[in-house]
């Protein structure tokens, strides 16, 4: 988003520098930068995400939880996220001044003072309450730099099809985890799917698939306002908290 995110700068490729332990593919860096530049130029956006999240049971077995989210964002300081999942059904509203969380399952909510931008709000919510927002990583201007810093090997693996859509396929890995990233082979070059594998946690996976991207839609301001439903309970433990 233009007012929220600065354009990712053209990165200096790390090949040839004193980083013998790293293997960074310049094509992969170029593709991730192009994707970030498109996202960073948006005034507003809406999209859907489908997720599959592995977890270890007490017996050490892997179980998978599925979910879907509908996201609307207007830069620099408006966001809604509606999630339906095996782990619960809930929503967030952020209007630049306050962020509200509502649980449909428990019919309870909390509204908190919030920082001035979407990304600072997300950072604060994650730090203070461990709340997670779907697909947040892709909206950070430092996305490509963060991948380069975190992973020892980054490779462009060619084109692959996801749901009959041609995508650029990128992999990255280090000792602890690996990622697979599919970027749509279109003029907009938006993320299509990401898979994260945690090697040190029995190879459990997290997968997100993105659909129904709408770029720069005219989103009514009113959808970012939260009004507590009738008979909803205020979550008292958070009622007086600030971010």
C-alpha positions in Angstrom: 0.0 0.0 0.0 1.5 3.3 -1.2 1.1 5.2 2.1 1.8 2.2 4.3 4.6 0.4 2.5 7.7 1.9 0.9 8.8 0.2 -2.3 11.3 -2.5 -1.7 14.7 -1.3 -3.0 16.6 -3.1 -5.6 18.7 -5.5 -3.6 22.4 -5.9 -4.0 22.8 -9.6 -4.7 24.9 -11.3 -2.1 26.6 -13.7 -4.5 30.3 -12.8 -4.7 30.3 -11.2 -1.3 32.0 -12.8 1.7 29.1 -15.1 2.5 30.5 -18.6 1.8 27.8 -20.3 3.8 25.0 -18.8 1.7 23.7 -19.7 -1.7 21.4 -16.9 -3.0 19.9 -17.2 -6.5 19.6 -13.7 -8.1 16.6 -14.8 -10.1 14.7 -15.7 -6.9 15.6 -12.4 -5.3 14.4 -10.5 -8.5 11.1 -12.3 -8.4 10.5 -11.7 -4.7 11.4 -8.1 -5.2 8.9 -7.7 -8.1 6.2 -9.3 -6.0 6.9 -6.9 -3.0 7.0 -3.9 -5.3 3.5 -4.6 -6.6 2.1 -5.2 -3.1 3.9 -2.0 -1.9 2.3 0.1 -4.6 -1.3 -0.7 -3.6 -3.7 1.8 -2.1 -6.1 -1.0 -1.0 -6.5 -4.7 -1.5 -8.8 -7.6 -0.7 -8.1 -11.4 -1.0 -8.9 -14.8 0.5 -6.6 -17.2 2.2 -7.0 -21.0 2.8 -4.7 -22.4 5.4 -3.6 -25.9 6.6 -1.7 -25.9 10.0 0.0 -28.9 11.4 0.3 -29.4 15.2 1.8 -32.2 17.3 -0.5 -34.0 19.7 0.5 -35.1 23.2 1.3 -38.5 21.6 3.7 -36.9 19.2 1.4 -37.4 16.2 0.7 -34.8 13.6 -2.8 -33.4 13.2 -3.8 -30.7 10.7 -6.2 -27.8 11.3 -7.8 -26.1 8.3 -9.1 -22.5 8.0 -10.0 -19.7 5.6 -9.8 -16.0 6.0 -11.2 -13.0 4.1 -8.9 -9.9 4.2 -9.6 -6.3 3.4 -7.0 -3.6 3.7 -6.8 0.1 3.0 -3.5 1.9 3.5 -2.1 3.0 5.8 -4.4 2.2 8.7 -7.5 0.1 7.9 -7.9 -3.7 8.1 -10.5 -6.3 8.6 -9.9 -10.1 8.8 -12.6 -12.7 9.1 -11.4 -16.2 9.9 -13.3 -19.5 10.1 -11.2 -22.4 11.1 -11.0 -25.7 13.1 -9.3 -23.6 15.8 -12.1 -21.1 16.1 -14.1 -18.4 14.3 -13.1 -14.8 14.9 -12.5 -11.4 13.3 -10.3 -8.4 13.7 -11.3 -4.8 12.9 -8.7 -2.0 12.8 -9.6 1.6 11.9 -6.3 3.4 12.6 -7.2 4.2 16.2 -8.5 1.0 17.7 -8.2 -2.7 17.0 -11.0 -5.0 18.0 -11.1 -8.8 18.3 -14.4 -10.7 18.4 -14.9 -14.5 18.9 -18.0 -15.8 17.2 -17.7 -19.0 19.2 -17.6 -17.4 22.6 -19.5 -14.2 21.7 -16.9 -12.0 23.4 -14.7 -9.2 22.3 -12.0 -6.7 23.2 -11.2 -3.2 21.8 -7.8 -1.7 22.4 -6.0 1.6 21.6 -3.8 0.8 18.6 -0.7 2.2 16.8 -1.1 4.4 13.7 -0.4 1.9 10.9 -1.4 -1.6 10.0 2.1 -3.1 10.4 2.9 -1.4 13.7 -0.5 -2.6 15.0 0.2 -6.2 13.8 3.6 -6.1 15.5 2.2 -4.9 18.7 -0.7 -7.4 18.8 1.7 -10.2 18.1 4.2 -9.1 20.8 1.7 -8.3 23.5 -1.0 -11.0 23.0 0.5 -13.4 20.4 -2.3 -12.7 18.0 -1.5 -13.7 14.4 -2.7 -12.0 11.3 -2.9 -14.1 8.1 -0.3 -13.3 5.3 1.2 -10.4 7.2 4.8 -11.2 6.2 4.1 -10.3 2.5 3.2 -6.8 3.4 6.4 -5.9 5.1 8.8 -3.8 2.9 11.7 -5.9 4.2 10.2 -9.2 3.0 13.0 -10.1 0.6 15.7 -8.9 2.9 14.2 -11.0 5.7 14.3 -14.1 3.6 17.9 -13.5 2.6 18.9 -12.9 6.2 17.1 -15.9 7.6 17.9 -18.7 5.0 21.2 -20.1 3.9 20.0 -21.3 0.5 17.5 -19.6 -1.8 16.7 -21.0 -5.3 14.5 -20.4 -8.2 13.3 -23.8 -9.3 11.4 -22.9 -12.5 7.7 -22.7 -13.2 5.1 -24.9 -11.6 1.3 -25.1 -11.9 -1.0 -24.5 -8.9 -4.7 -24.9 -9.5 -4.1 -24.6 -13.3 -2.2 -21.4 -12.8 1.4 -21.0 -13.9 3.7 -19.8 -11.1 7.3 -19.0 -10.4 8.5 -21.6 -7.8 11.1 -20.5 -5.2 12.6 -22.5 -2.3 14.6 -21.5 0.7 16.1 -23.5 3.6 18.2 -23.4 6.7 18.9 -25.9 9.4 15.6 -25.3 11.2 13.1 -24.9 8.4 12.4 -24.6 4.7 9.9 -22.7 2.6 8.3 -23.1 -0.7 6.9 -20.0 -2.4 4.8 -19.9 -5.6 4.4 -16.4 -7.2 1.8 -16.0 -10.0 3.2 -15.8 -13.5 1.2 -12.8 -14.4 1.8 -9.1 -14.7 0.8 -8.5 -11.1 3.1 -11.3 -9.7 1.1 -11.8 -6.5 1.8 -14.6 -4.0 -0.2 -17.8 -4.8 1.0 -20.3 -2.1 3.6 -20.6 0.6 4.5 -23.7 2.5 6.7 -23.6 5.6 8.3 -26.9 6.9 9.7 -26.9 10.5 12.5 -29.5 10.3 13.2 -29.4 14.1 9.5 -30.0 14.9 8.9 -33.4 13.2 8.6 -31.6 9.8 5.2 -30.1 10.7 4.0 -27.8 8.0 2.1 -24.5 7.6 0.5 -23.8 4.2 -1.4 -20.8 2.9 -3.0 -20.5 -0.5 -4.2 -17.1 -1.8 -7.2 -16.5 -4.1 -9.6 -13.8 -5.2 -7.1 -10.9 -5.2 -8.7 -7.6 -5.9 -6.3 -4.7 -6.4 -7.2 -1.2 -5.4 -10.9 -1.8 -4.7 -13.1 0.9 -3.4 -13.7 -0.4 0.1 -16.4 1.4 2.2 -14.8 2.9 5.3 -17.7 1.6 7.4 -16.5 -2.0 7.2 -13.5 -1.2 9.4 -15.8 0.0 12.2 -16.5 -2.6 15.0 -19.8 -2.7 16.9 -20.2 -5.3 19.5 -23.1 -7.7 18.8 -26.0 -7.9 21.2 -25.2 -9.7 24.5 -21.5 -10.0 23.6 -19.2 -10.1 26.6 -16.1 -7.9 27.1 -13.0 -9.9 27.7 -12.1 -8.5 31.1 -8.5 -9.6 31.1 -7.7 -7.4 28.2 -10.2 -4.7 28.8 -7.8 -2.1 30.2 -4.8 -3.2 28.1 -3.0 -0.9 25.6 -0.7 -1.8 22.7 
